[in-house]
Amino acid sequence: MAFALTTTHPQNGVFAPALQAFKSLLRAAATRREYRNTRRQLMALSDDGLADLGLTRGQIDRVAIEAAIGSAHH
């Protein structure tokens, strides 16, 4: 009597949606962490330090978002 033993990768099995959701949560957490770290570092700079980078305090959130999104795509 013969039988076939098959294995499936988690990406193809019943756990695929849960695995994808978990990966998505990890990516979102990493992106959020990058945003917070960048924002914190920029906020710690003096106005003169920001000016040396060509930034104002009003631009910090945008720059932090762009940095986080950019790092998520690499």
matplotlib code that plots the C-alpha trace (Angstrom):
import matplotlib.pyplot as plt

x = [0.0, 1.5, 0.6, 1.8, 3.1, 2.6, 3.6, 2.5, 4.2, 2.4, 2.0, -0.3, -2.1, -5.0, -2.8, -1.9, -4.3, -3.2, 0.5, -0.1, -1.9, 1.0, 3.6, 1.6, 1.4, 5.2, 5.8, 3.4, 5.2, 8.6, 7.4, 5.9, 9.1, 11.2, 8.8, 9.1, 12.8, 13.3, 10.9, 12.5, 16.0, 14.9, 13.0, 16.1, 18.0, 18.2, 16.5, 20.0, 20.8, 17.5, 18.4, 21.7, 19.8, 17.5, 14.5, 12.1, 10.2, 7.1, 8.6, 9.7, 6.5, 6.6, 10.3, 9.8, 6.8, 8.8, 11.8, 9.5, 7.7, 11.0, 12.6, 9.6, 10.1, 13.7]
y = [0.0, 3.3, 6.8, 10.2, 12.6, 16.2, 19.3, 22.8, 26.0, 28.3, 30.9, 28.4, 26.8, 27.6, 29.8, 32.1, 34.9, 34.9, 34.9, 37.8, 39.8, 39.1, 40.2, 43.3, 44.2, 43.7, 46.0, 48.6, 48.5, 48.9, 51.9, 53.5, 52.9, 54.5, 57.5, 57.9, 57.6, 60.1, 62.6, 62.3, 62.8, 65.9, 67.3, 67.1, 69.4, 73.1, 75.5, 76.3, 72.6, 72.1, 75.2, 73.6, 70.7, 73.1, 72.3, 74.1, 72.6, 72.7, 70.2, 67.6, 65.5, 65.4, 64.5, 61.8, 60.3, 60.4, 58.7, 56.0, 55.3, 55.3, 52.8, 50.6, 50.2, 49.2]
z = [0.0, -1.0, 0.1, -0.8, 1.8, 0.8, 2.6, 1.9, 2.6, 5.1, 2.2, 0.4, 3.3, 5.5, 7.6, 4.6, 5.5, 9.2, 8.1, 5.7, 8.4, 10.9, 8.3, 7.6, 11.3, 11.6, 8.6, 10.1, 13.5, 11.9, 9.8, 12.9, 14.9, 12.1, 12.1, 15.9, 15.9, 13.1, 14.6, 18.1, 16.6, 14.6, 17.6, 19.7, 17.3, 17.9, 15.5, 14.2, 13.8, 11.8, 9.7, 8.9, 7.4, 5.6, 7.8, 10.1, 13.0, 10.9, 8.5, 11.0, 10.8, 7.0, 6.9, 9.5, 7.5, 4.3, 6.0, 7.5, 4.2, 2.3, 4.7, 4.4, 0.7, 0.9]

ax = plt.figure().add_subplot(projection="3d")
ax.plot(x, y, z, "-o")
ax.set_aspect("equal")
plt.show()
